[in-house]
Amino acid sequence: MCTASNYITDNHYFGRNFDYEISYNERVTVTPRKYELKFRKIDDIKTHYAIIGIAAGIDEYP
């Protein structure tokens, strides 16, 4: 079961847990703000907020 929290004050914070009994080789992943995100099927995102989270690493790709 996963849980999410959303806090809206002067800033906006969102969090969600990754609550599974098995491992997906998850690791802490930091994406700096304005880091260009490239996608296969949608347009690239050239600017965004910084992101700190957990990603399941598959073939060195989160």
C-alpha positions in Angstrom: 0.0 0.0 0.0 1.3 3.4 -0.9 0.6 6.7 0.9 0.8 10.2 -0.4 0.9 13.6 1.3 0.3 17.0 -0.2 1.3 20.2 1.6 0.4 23.6 0.2 1.7 26.6 2.1 3.8 29.4 0.6 5.5 26.5 -1.3 4.1 23.2 -2.5 5.4 19.9 -1.2 4.3 16.4 -2.3 5.5 13.1 -1.0 4.6 9.4 -1.6 6.1 6.3 -0.2 7.3 3.1 -2.0 5.9 0.5 0.3 6.5 -3.0 -1.2 7.8 -6.2 0.4 10.3 -6.9 -2.4 13.1 -4.8 -3.7 13.2 -3.2 -7.1 16.8 -2.0 -6.7 15.5 1.3 -5.6 17.9 4.1 -4.8 17.8 7.8 -3.8 17.6 9.9 -7.0 18.2 13.7 -7.1 17.2 15.7 -10.2 18.4 19.4 -10.1 16.0 22.1 -11.1 16.2 23.0 -14.8 17.7 19.6 -15.6 16.4 18.7 -19.1 14.1 15.7 -18.9 13.9 13.8 -22.2 11.0 11.5 -23.0 10.3 9.0 -25.8 6.6 9.8 -26.5 6.0 13.4 -25.2 7.8 16.7 -25.5 11.0 17.2 -23.5 10.8 19.3 -20.3 13.5 22.0 -20.2 12.6 23.6 -16.8 11.1 22.3 -13.6 11.5 22.3 -9.8 14.2 20.2 -8.2 13.2 16.6 -7.4 14.5 14.3 -4.6 13.0 10.8 -4.5 13.4 7.1 -4.8 13.6 5.5 -8.2 13.7 1.8 -9.2 16.9 1.5 -11.2 16.6 -0.7 -14.3 19.7 -0.9 -16.6 21.2 2.3 -15.0 18.0 4.2 -15.9 15.7 5.3 -13.1 
